[in-house]
Amino acid sequence: MLDKEVLKPTIIVIFGGSGDLNERKLTPAFYNLFLDKQMPEKFAIIGLGRTSFTDAKFRSMLEEGVNKFSRRGKIDKKEWDNFSPNISYLQSDVFEQKDYQNLAKEIKKIEKDWDEHPNVLFYLAIAPGLIEPVAVNLGKSGICNDPDCSRIVVEKPFGHDLESARKLNKLLTGIFDEKQIYRIDHYLGKEAVQNMLVFRFANVMFEPIWNRKYIEHVQITVSETVGVGDRGGYYDTSGALKDMIQNHVLQLLCFVAMEPPVSFSANEIRSRKVDVLKAIRKYDTKEVFENTARGQYSKGWMKGDKVEGYREKEKVDPKSNTETFAAVKFHLDNWRWQNVPFYVRSGKRMPEKMSVITIQFRPVPHRIFPTGVAESLQPNRIVISINPATGIRIRFQAKQVGLNMRLGPEDMVFNYSDAYDKQQPEAYETLLHDVMTGDATLFMRSDEVEAAWEVVMPIINAWKNSPAEFPNYPTNSWGPESAERLIAADGFHWITNPIEDGEK
């Protein structure tokens, strides 16, 4: 997140190097960092996997991935020829200790060639079940013993419940120092998420009204138009609550609700987020059903195409009780947010793909305008848009043009695509650069992960013990009626108003 000194020589080891994540996200991100001159002068990327590849074949596969998935589009051949020689491949099995010794020899060889002691990053782009054997064997191999120069990056999901998260944290912190562990959530690398810190804490006009006295409620919507695709086997053991709300959505809530940090340091910011998670009210079983809604999409039509319902997908139980939509009303029991509801929702097969945070302010305490004049008087609102475009909209009231006094809402819009000619970096570019610089601000600490699981576990357990009537919302809708009832009971409605590219 911060401008740093010249990066140290760095070796990046990617477990799962022959997999989809590396092809789609990691190598395109490293290549774009290279083009932006944000890679170390000396760097090496070592891909590990069970597939048999020569270095040349591995580079060719990654070249196709960059051409297909990079935000810049097709590669510049000259630039790729400068970048790709830094990539190599080692065929390996995560369970074989001898393969870790081979990796250690390769790292020593590069270190000798450079005549410098490099940083070494171990990126675990692997299935969750493989994290433990990789971590244990890395510890046994001795190649990550230097806590100042070696780091391990762990992809979500970080555990599948509170117990498994605690077990995984205990395992990792038994092998590595906490400062070596980077638990990555790509959502936190998005420009709009980082900009929330600037918006709140670099502008004196917002902080005085950022509390229960002025804010009526907060909404967070993260919706997807896609279904589960070919992830049916995984998703049927997860669901919207675990897959989206436990991590992405709660992280957004933390940035909205956190107290001002004392300094812009990783641990200070992460501590303030933990304070938010610990302040979220934990529901008993009765309260769960009063403050949540869940749904599962049925078959229908999306953009002219007929699509299957969730239960019809391959590897999904035909009687599955897994939710593809979840909505929760959270309460924060602290001084700043007492009695301010936070409504969050996330779902698949919805009409639009968006990630939007809406801060709704209370109505003016006294209306001085005549009833007929102020019929359209609406509360002030701040909308922070992450998708489809990145920006901030502030709604205020203004007099409409004319001889008569008539009021109406107007918007002030800050749109990244309008304000800056420079293309926004992908989230993985930001996060990978932060790992290389040693900036852990946008990564979750062990206590933060566990605190997030503590929030959702009562909901998970209550839903598990009480099967729902699924499917209960049609494809291409905004979810089940129960989600509308949840927010309507308080006199509000869901707000669907993202910022679009090119909006003024």
PyMOL commands that set and color helices and strands:
alter all, ss='L'
color gray80, all
select helices_A, chain A and resi 20-35+55-69+77-86+97-114+128-141+162-175+178-180+186-189+191-201+207-209+232-235+240-257+266-279+285-291+310-312+416-419+427-437+446-464+481-488
alter helices_A, ss='H'
color red, helices_A
select strands_A, chain A and resi 10-15+43-49+87-91+119-124+150-155+181-184+215-223+292-295+297-298+300-302+305-307+325-330+342-347+354-361+381-387+391-399+407-415+473-474
alter strands_A, ss='S'
color yellow, strands_A
deselect
rebuild
show_as cartoon
